[in-house]
């Protein structure tokens, strides 16, 4: 783990090649449910629950750097989890690709 990484554990999400390009998919990492989006060799991981009413974001659509909630159309930045200038946001997790395997950094604290 790098020196600037927060405390936590790196968990495998499987091979990069198994993730569809630009399509959200559901993954579990420990106790967390995530929506994962592959963009080439970059992988974004967000909490899989819209803060509006808890809808799964894994059924959403990707538009550029945004993920659109399938329930009400709210859009979240894949890099930050934020919804524009509003206070709404989803947790965003650090990822890395190592030897073709995608890993996500899961904080030590349990999900809220």
Residue frames as a rotation matrix with the C-alpha (Angstrom) as fourth column:
UNK 1
0.587 0.810 0.000 0.00
0.810 -0.587 0.000 0.00
0.000 0.000 -1.000 0.00
UNK 2
-0.111 -0.639 0.761 1.33
0.545 -0.680 -0.491 3.45
0.831 0.360 0.424 -0.83
UNK 3
-0.785 -0.331 -0.524 2.14
0.617 -0.336 -0.712 5.96
0.059 -0.882 0.468 1.90
UNK 4
-0.894 0.448 0.017 -0.72
-0.448 -0.894 -0.020 8.30
0.007 -0.025 1.000 0.91
UNK 5
-0.381 0.783 -0.491 -3.39
-0.002 0.530 0.848 5.57
0.924 0.324 -0.201 0.96
UNK 6
0.048 0.474 0.879 -5.92
-0.936 -0.286 0.205 5.65
0.349 -0.833 0.430 3.83
UNK 7
-0.740 -0.305 0.600 -5.99
-0.556 0.779 -0.289 2.70
-0.379 -0.547 -0.746 6.23
UNK 8
0.431 0.899 -0.079 -7.83
-0.820 0.354 -0.450 -0.29
-0.376 0.259 0.890 4.86
UNK 9
-0.170 -0.404 0.899 -7.50
0.050 0.907 0.418 -3.51
-0.984 0.116 -0.134 2.91
UNK 10
-0.455 -0.002 -0.890 -7.01
-0.875 -0.184 0.448 -4.08
-0.165 0.983 0.082 -0.80
UNK 11
-0.083 0.525 0.847 -9.62
-0.095 0.842 -0.532 -6.57
-0.992 -0.124 -0.020 -2.03
UNK 12
-0.940 -0.305 0.154 -9.81
0.083 0.232 0.969 -8.22
-0.331 0.924 -0.193 -5.44
UNK 13
0.020 0.943 -0.332 -12.65
-0.588 -0.258 -0.767 -7.44
-0.809 0.210 0.549 -7.83
UNK 14
0.545 0.135 0.828 -11.40
0.394 0.830 -0.395 -9.97
-0.740 0.542 0.399 -10.39
UNK 15
-0.392 -0.779 0.490 -9.67
0.789 -0.012 0.614 -9.63
-0.472 0.628 0.619 -13.74
UNK 16
-0.489 0.120 -0.864 -9.80
-0.271 -0.962 0.019 -6.35
-0.829 0.244 0.503 -15.64
UNK 17
-0.946 0.050 -0.321 -10.66
-0.305 0.203 0.931 -8.24
0.112 0.978 -0.177 -18.84
UNK 18
-0.650 0.740 -0.172 -13.87
0.750 0.661 0.009 -9.53
0.120 -0.123 -0.985 -17.21
UNK 19
-0.261 0.560 -0.787 -15.28
0.374 -0.693 -0.617 -6.03
-0.890 -0.455 -0.029 -16.67
UNK 20
0.295 0.420 0.858 -17.38
0.954 -0.079 -0.289 -4.63
-0.054 0.904 -0.424 -19.51
UNK 21
-0.777 -0.608 0.163 -16.20
0.627 -0.771 0.116 -1.36
0.055 0.192 0.980 -21.01
UNK 22
-0.919 0.325 0.225 -18.24
-0.308 -0.945 0.110 1.72
0.248 0.032 0.968 -19.97
UNK 23
0.079 0.959 -0.271 -21.04
-0.194 0.281 0.940 -0.36
0.978 -0.022 0.208 -18.41
UNK 24
-0.193 -0.130 0.973 -21.72
-0.958 -0.189 -0.215 -0.34
0.211 -0.973 -0.088 -14.68
UNK 25
0.086 0.242 -0.966 -21.59
-0.037 0.970 0.240 -3.69
0.996 0.016 0.092 -12.94
UNK 26
0.732 0.300 0.612 -22.26
-0.611 -0.110 0.784 -4.79
0.303 -0.948 0.103 -9.38
UNK 27
-0.076 -0.768 -0.636 -19.46
0.086 0.630 -0.772 -6.16
0.993 -0.114 0.018 -7.20
UNK 28
0.968 0.250 0.016 -19.07
-0.006 -0.039 0.999 -7.02
0.250 -0.968 -0.036 -3.53
UNK 29
-0.085 -0.996 0.042 -15.89
-0.003 -0.042 -0.999 -6.10
0.996 -0.085 0.000 -1.65
UNK 30
-0.974 -0.165 -0.156 -16.02
0.135 0.131 -0.982 -7.37
0.183 -0.978 -0.105 1.91
UNK 31
-0.403 0.864 -0.302 -19.21
0.700 0.079 -0.710 -5.93
-0.590 -0.497 -0.636 3.42
UNK 32
-0.340 0.216 -0.915 -19.54
-0.323 -0.941 -0.103 -3.26
-0.883 0.260 0.390 0.74
UNK 33
0.275 0.467 0.840 -21.70
0.779 0.404 -0.479 -3.37
-0.563 0.787 -0.253 -2.37
UNK 34
-0.387 -0.571 -0.724 -20.09
-0.033 -0.776 0.630 -1.45
-0.921 0.268 0.282 -5.21
UNK 35
0.894 0.395 0.211 -20.86
0.223 0.017 -0.975 -0.30
-0.388 0.919 -0.073 -8.71
UNK 36
-0.096 -0.995 -0.002 -17.75
0.201 -0.021 0.979 -0.63
-0.975 0.094 0.202 -10.86
UNK 37
0.937 0.335 -0.100 -17.15
-0.003 -0.278 -0.961 1.04
-0.350 0.900 -0.259 -14.22
UNK 38
0.027 -0.937 0.348 -14.23
0.665 0.277 0.694 0.24
-0.747 0.213 0.630 -16.49
UNK 39
0.935 0.089 -0.342 -12.83
-0.177 -0.720 -0.671 2.93
-0.306 0.688 -0.658 -18.77
UNK 40
0.468 -0.798 -0.380 -9.93
-0.492 0.122 -0.862 1.33
0.734 0.591 -0.336 -20.62
UNK 41
-0.204 -0.635 -0.745 -7.32
0.422 0.630 -0.653 0.48
0.883 -0.447 0.139 -18.00
UNK 42
-0.861 0.000 0.508 -8.97
-0.400 -0.617 -0.678 2.72
0.314 -0.787 0.532 -15.40
UNK 43
-0.307 0.780 -0.546 -11.61
0.613 0.601 0.513 1.36
0.728 -0.177 -0.662 -13.03
UNK 44
-0.573 0.261 0.777 -13.98
-0.586 -0.793 -0.166 3.49
0.573 -0.550 0.608 -10.95
UNK 45
-0.474 0.440 -0.763 -15.66
0.635 0.771 0.051 2.07
0.610 -0.460 -0.645 -7.85
UNK 46
-0.604 0.405 0.686 -18.55
-0.587 -0.808 -0.040 3.77
0.539 -0.428 0.726 -6.05
UNK 47
-0.802 0.467 0.371 -20.99
-0.125 0.477 -0.870 2.69
-0.584 -0.744 -0.324 -3.36
UNK 48
-0.882 0.469 0.049 -23.93
0.227 0.330 0.916 1.00
0.413 0.819 -0.397 -5.07
UNK 49
-0.072 0.902 -0.425 -26.71
0.986 0.001 -0.164 3.03
-0.148 -0.431 -0.890 -3.48
UNK 50
-0.255 0.089 0.963 -28.03
0.424 -0.885 0.194 6.35
0.869 0.457 0.188 -4.70
UNK 51
-0.926 -0.149 -0.348 -28.17
0.377 -0.309 -0.873 8.78
0.022 -0.939 0.342 -1.75
UNK 52
-0.656 0.742 0.141 -31.60
-0.629 -0.640 0.442 9.99
0.418 0.201 0.886 -2.91
UNK 53
0.382 0.849 0.364 -33.61
-0.924 0.340 0.175 6.81
0.025 -0.403 0.915 -2.24
UNK 54
-0.023 -0.513 0.858 -31.05
-0.618 0.682 0.391 4.00
-0.786 -0.521 -0.333 -2.17
UNK 55
0.914 0.386 -0.125 -31.57
-0.322 0.505 -0.801 2.68
-0.246 0.772 0.586 -5.72
UNK 56
0.306 -0.814 0.494 -28.84
0.511 0.578 0.636 0.44
-0.803 0.058 0.593 -7.09
UNK 57
0.346 -0.287 -0.893 -26.54
-0.619 -0.786 0.013 2.40
-0.706 0.548 -0.449 -9.40
UNK 58
-0.580 -0.623 0.525 -25.40
-0.081 0.685 0.724 -0.82
-0.810 0.377 -0.448 -11.11
UNK 59
-0.006 0.663 0.748 -28.43
0.863 0.381 -0.331 -0.58
-0.505 0.644 -0.575 -13.40
UNK 60
0.478 0.171 -0.862 -27.49
0.004 -0.981 -0.193 2.97
-0.878 0.088 -0.470 -14.41
UNK 61
0.773 -0.218 0.595 -25.90
0.623 0.085 -0.778 4.36
0.119 0.972 0.201 -17.55
UNK 62
-0.060 -0.878 -0.474 -22.49
0.654 -0.393 0.646 5.89
-0.754 -0.271 0.598 -18.10
UNK 63
0.830 0.213 0.516 -22.27
0.528 -0.600 -0.601 9.22
0.181 0.771 -0.610 -19.93
UNK 64
0.379 -0.791 0.480 -18.69
-0.264 -0.589 -0.764 10.43
0.887 0.163 -0.432 -20.19
UNK 65
-0.721 -0.687 -0.095 -17.37
-0.032 0.170 -0.985 10.74
0.692 -0.707 -0.145 -16.63
UNK 66
-0.496 0.634 0.593 -20.84
-0.868 -0.331 -0.371 10.49
-0.039 -0.699 0.714 -15.05
UNK 67
-0.918 0.325 -0.226 -23.00
0.316 0.946 0.075 7.64
0.238 -0.002 -0.971 -13.85
UNK 68
-0.520 0.815 0.254 -26.75
-0.698 -0.578 0.423 8.17
0.492 0.042 0.870 -14.12
UNK 69
-0.791 0.333 0.513 -29.03
-0.275 0.556 -0.785 6.62
-0.546 -0.762 -0.348 -11.49
UNK 70
-0.891 0.454 0.024 -31.67
0.252 0.450 0.857 4.44
0.379 0.769 -0.515 -13.17
UNK 71
-0.335 0.818 -0.468 -34.39
0.921 0.179 -0.347 5.44
-0.200 -0.547 -0.813 -10.69
UNK 72
0.596 0.622 -0.508 -34.54
0.579 -0.771 -0.264 9.23
-0.556 -0.136 -0.820 -10.97
UNK 73
0.715 -0.284 0.638 -31.75
0.568 -0.296 -0.768 10.28
0.407 0.912 -0.050 -13.34
UNK 74
0.874 -0.482 -0.063 -29.37
-0.320 -0.669 0.671 11.83
-0.366 -0.566 -0.739 -10.81
UNK 75
0.748 -0.658 -0.091 -25.80
0.179 0.332 -0.926 11.89
0.639 0.676 0.367 -12.17
UNK 76
0.861 -0.509 0.022 -22.65
-0.072 -0.079 0.994 11.24
-0.504 -0.857 -0.104 -10.14
UNK 77
0.454 -0.805 -0.381 -19.05
-0.857 -0.278 -0.433 11.95
0.243 0.523 -0.817 -11.13
UNK 78
0.859 -0.131 -0.495 -17.24
0.105 0.991 -0.080 8.61
0.501 0.016 0.865 -11.48
UNK 79
-0.085 -0.996 0.015 -13.99
0.285 -0.039 -0.958 10.14
0.955 -0.078 0.287 -10.18
UNK 80
-0.802 -0.253 0.542 -15.37
-0.329 -0.570 -0.753 11.82
0.499 -0.782 0.374 -7.05
UNK 81
-0.636 0.659 -0.402 -18.83
0.757 0.632 -0.163 10.39
0.147 -0.408 -0.901 -6.37
UNK 82
-0.673 0.340 -0.657 -20.23
0.149 -0.808 -0.571 13.93
-0.724 -0.482 0.493 -6.21
UNK 83
0.047 0.757 0.651 -23.41
0.992 0.043 -0.121 15.17
-0.119 0.652 -0.749 -7.87
UNK 84
0.242 -0.007 0.970 -22.37
0.522 -0.842 -0.137 18.53
0.818 0.540 -0.200 -9.29
UNK 85
-0.606 -0.454 0.653 -22.38
-0.179 -0.722 -0.668 21.35
0.775 -0.522 0.356 -6.74
UNK 86
0.477 0.851 0.222 -25.01
-0.497 0.052 0.866 19.68
0.725 -0.523 0.447 -4.54
UNK 87
-0.103 -0.506 0.856 -24.28
-0.986 0.165 -0.021 18.00
-0.131 -0.847 -0.516 -1.20
UNK 88
0.830 0.447 0.333 -25.39
-0.403 0.894 -0.197 14.64
-0.386 0.029 0.922 -2.64
UNK 89
-0.062 -0.872 -0.485 -22.57
-0.956 0.192 -0.224 12.17
0.288 0.450 -0.845 -3.16
UNK 90
0.966 0.191 -0.173 -21.82
-0.144 0.956 0.254 8.46
0.214 -0.220 0.952 -3.05
UNK 91
0.494 -0.830 0.258 -18.70
-0.304 0.113 0.946 6.99
-0.815 -0.545 -0.196 -1.49
UNK 92
0.795 -0.377 -0.475 -15.88
-0.481 0.084 -0.873 6.68
0.369 0.922 -0.115 -3.98
UNK 93
0.779 -0.494 0.385 -13.21
-0.002 0.612 0.790 3.99
-0.627 -0.617 0.476 -3.52
UNK 94
0.110 -0.865 -0.489 -9.61
-0.908 -0.287 0.305 3.91
-0.404 0.410 -0.817 -4.66
UNK 95
0.914 0.163 0.372 -8.80
-0.007 0.922 -0.387 1.22
-0.406 0.350 0.844 -7.23
UNK 96
-0.068 -0.917 -0.393 -5.71
-0.843 -0.158 0.514 -0.15
-0.534 0.366 -0.762 -8.93
UNK 97
0.944 0.204 -0.261 -4.95
-0.319 0.768 -0.556 -2.68
0.087 0.608 0.789 -11.62
UNK 98
0.027 -0.944 0.329 -2.04
-0.905 0.116 0.409 -4.96
-0.425 -0.308 -0.851 -10.79
UNK 99
-0.877 -0.447 0.177 -0.98
-0.310 0.807 0.502 -7.77
-0.368 0.385 -0.846 -13.15
UNK 100
-0.758 0.611 -0.230 -4.40
-0.141 0.191 0.971 -7.64
0.637 0.769 -0.059 -14.84
UNK 101
-0.265 0.656 -0.707 -6.34
0.891 0.447 0.081 -7.89
0.369 -0.608 -0.703 -11.56
UNK 102
-0.072 0.345 0.936 -8.56
-0.116 -0.935 0.336 -5.07
0.991 -0.084 0.107 -10.29
UNK 103
-0.399 -0.055 -0.915 -8.26
0.865 0.307 -0.396 -4.27
0.303 -0.950 -0.074 -6.61
UNK 104
0.296 0.552 0.780 -10.22
0.080 -0.827 0.556 -1.83
0.952 -0.102 -0.289 -4.46
UNK 105
-0.828 -0.559 -0.039 -9.13
0.140 -0.139 -0.980 -0.21
0.543 -0.817 0.193 -1.20
UNK 106
0.284 0.945 -0.162 -11.82
0.329 0.062 0.942 -0.86
0.901 -0.321 -0.293 1.41
UNK 107
-0.186 -0.353 0.917 -11.58
-0.651 -0.654 -0.384 1.30
0.736 -0.669 -0.108 4.55
UNK 108
-0.893 -0.236 -0.382 -11.29
0.112 0.707 -0.698 -0.42
0.435 -0.666 -0.606 7.91
UNK 109
-0.724 0.683 0.100 -14.49
-0.436 -0.340 -0.834 1.21
-0.535 -0.647 0.543 9.20
UNK 110
-0.514 0.615 0.598 -17.73
0.695 0.707 -0.130 -0.62
-0.503 0.349 -0.791 8.32
UNK 111
-0.725 0.294 0.623 -20.01
0.404 -0.551 0.730 0.99
0.558 0.781 0.280 5.72
UNK 112
-0.906 0.421 0.042 -22.48
-0.327 -0.636 -0.698 3.55
-0.267 -0.647 0.714 7.02
